[in-house]
Amino acid sequence: MTTAQAETGRTITTDIPARLDRLPWSRWHWTIVIGLGTVWILDGLEVTVVGNIAGRLSEPGSGLPITSGQVTGIAAALYVAGACLGALFWGRLTDRWGRKKLFMITLAVYLGATALTAVSFDTWWFLLFRFLTGFGIGGEYAAINSAIDELIPAQYRGRVDLLINGSFWLGAVAGSLLSIVALNTAIFAADVGWRLTFALGAVLALVILLVRRHVPESPRWLLIHGRDREAEEIVTSIERQVRAERDVPLARPEGELTIHQRRSVSFLEIGRTVFSDYRRRAILGFSLFIGQAFLYNAITFGFGAILTKFFDVPSGSTGYYFAVIAIGNFCGPLLLGKLFDTVGRRVMISSTYLLSGLLLFGTAWLFDRGSLTATTMTACWCAVLFFASAGASSAYLTVSEVFPMETRAMSIAFFYALGTAAGGISGPLLFADLTETGKVADTVLAFCIGAALMCAAGLVAVLLAVKAERRSLEDIARPLTAAATKAKAATKSRAKPAPTTGPTSPAKPA
């Protein structure tokens, strides 16, 4: 069924969510992970490369009349502002227009802006397209996390979401190493190397865009917006591919959902749902995003200055230390992700936040005593961020699964914008000044602030985290369009004698 043919105002009963959740892992799911998840590698590459090329861009002969402060200050702030505004703007459209349309558009915006950054000829041009690059990336967070959670089976959702969000750090490693090569004037001219780093980002985005053409629209979104026949075709095709690969019968889906189809949900209804009906979950989302934002900024904004001022590490060598830290960040979601689906959300979210906070307190104590070297400081940071990265990724997982389907993208966008603004605005104002004074006590204070907020978020998770592991999205948060009881005139999206239990039961907000 096409958009023009979609009918709304009908009441239908469907087992499509249950059919998606009962699928075993397959090559088709890997296609989703590669097509949608790899964009975070680009985000990590972007952020790291810009930080590392700041010095080269400000040198004579770079081809750009810009200062290092403008690159790390104004340009970075514009990137963050673009990401925040992009998340809110595209997030709303993702709930209205669909996941696929938006994850294609936002990646195209990123691709175009990055390519045009590579040909910058003046400061204003560079700043403009840094803003637009962030604008595209911000939209990706809402569209991608929505689509992934709605397409990945419930029993794998936690680990997949954590791994994808944690892949940002693979991009950070690549960005650190790439900048070392690209900025080597023995290989590339001073006005060429930095341009090639942005051009490479555009090329990678184009490859991902081509892969994404094969990723379908979310059947869950289609159901609510009157396109149930199209949703049925997509799910039937997925089942056919999985069945052919596994060569075994698929498990019987458990549960049906009855919904009243409609085209859109008002902004007022979204706000009332998130901040009134699901107030406790909103507090949880606030806490998780603010905690991880401040912990990361307590470390990353001062990491280079700490190594050079307190441990005499040459500024040209800090990239190697950052690459090690980035690997530790990626290993957290990679190795701990499965536990979020088995041990459970509440235990793992609270423990990763509390452990990372306590370890940062310990690092601050050792640093204050003068017991650390550049190597052992980096090892301490790796330990802190191993747990913090899993916790930070679980923040994105949490806000993408604990609110109703109709508000999902906008909820992700709002909390992402909140965390990004806290990290990109409050973080630099607070932590940059503390870590650049050269005083041990000021750096210790920065560490303690980040650690305290991370521990506070962990305690909130102990009380408010939702037991969402291996549960259907419709069971975690009942869709706004779901019918309280089945209507007699309801039409089946697929006739079958399955029982009408499961997701039809309302889930009370935690």
Stockholm file with secondary structure:
# STOCKHOLM 1.0

chainA/1-510         MTTAQAETGRTITTDIPARLDRLPWSRWHWTIVIGLGTVWILDGLEVTVVGNIAGRLSEPGSGLPITSGQVTGIAAALYVAGACLGALFWGRLTDRWGRKKLFMITLAVYLGATALTAVSFDTWWFLLFRFLTGFGIGGEYAAINSAIDELIPAQYRGRVDLLINGSFWLGAVAGSLLSIVALNTAIFAADVGWRLTFALGAVLALVILLVRRHVPESPRWLLIHGRDREAEEIVTSIERQVRAERDVPLARPEGELTIHQRRSVSFLEIGRTVFSDYRRRAILGFSLFIGQAFLYNAITFGFGAILTKFFDVPSGSTGYYFAVIAIGNFCGPLLLGKLFDTVGRRVMISSTYLLSGLLLFGTAWLFDRGSLTATTMTACWCAVLFFASAGASSAYLTVSEVFPMETRAMSIAFFYALGTAAGGISGPLLFADLTETGKVADTVLAFCIGAALMCAAGLVAVLLAVKAERRSLEDIARPLTAAATKAKAATKSRAKPAPTTGPTSPAKPA
#=GR chainA/1-510 SS CCTTTCCCSCEEEECHHHHHHTCCCCHHHHHHIIIIITHHHHHHHHHHHHHHHHHHHTSTTSSSCCCHHIIIIIIHHHHHHHHHHHHHHHHHHHHHHCHHHHHHHHHHHHHHHHHHHHTCCSHHHHHHHHHHHHHHHHHHHHHHHHHHHHHSCTTTHHHHHHHHHHTHHHHHHHHHHHHHHHTCTTTSCTTTHHHHHHHHHHHHHHHHHHHHTTSCCCHHHHHHTTCHHHHHHHHHHHHHHHHHHHCSCCCCCCCCEEEECCSCCCHHHHHHIIIIITHHHHHHHHHHHHHHHHHHHHHHTTHHHHHHHHHCCCGGGHHHHHHHHHHHHHHHHHHHHHHHHHTCHHHHHHHHHHHHHHHHHHHHHHHHHTCCCHHHHHHHHHHHHHHHHHHHHHHHHHHHHSSCGGGHHHHHHHHHHHHHHIIIIIHIIIIIHHHHSCCHHHHHHHHHHHHHHHHHHHHHHHHHCCCCTTCCHHHHSCCTTBCSSCCTTCEESSCCCCCSCSTTSCCCCC
#=GC SS_cons         CCTTTCCCSCEEEECHHHHHHTCCCCHHHHHHIIIIITHHHHHHHHHHHHHHHHHHHTSTTSSSCCCHHIIIIIIHHHHHHHHHHHHHHHHHHHHHHCHHHHHHHHHHHHHHHHHHHHTCCSHHHHHHHHHHHHHHHHHHHHHHHHHHHHHSCTTTHHHHHHHHHHTHHHHHHHHHHHHHHHTCTTTSCTTTHHHHHHHHHHHHHHHHHHHHTTSCCCHHHHHHTTCHHHHHHHHHHHHHHHHHHHCSCCCCCCCCEEEECCSCCCHHHHHHIIIIITHHHHHHHHHHHHHHHHHHHHHHTTHHHHHHHHHCCCGGGHHHHHHHHHHHHHHHHHHHHHHHHHTCHHHHHHHHHHHHHHHHHHHHHHHHHTCCCHHHHHHHHHHHHHHHHHHHHHHHHHHHHSSCGGGHHHHHHHHHHHHHHIIIIIHIIIIIHHHHSCCHHHHHHHHHHHHHHHHHHHHHHHHHCCCCTTCCHHHHSCCTTBCSSCCTTCEESSCCCCCSCSTTSCCCCC
//
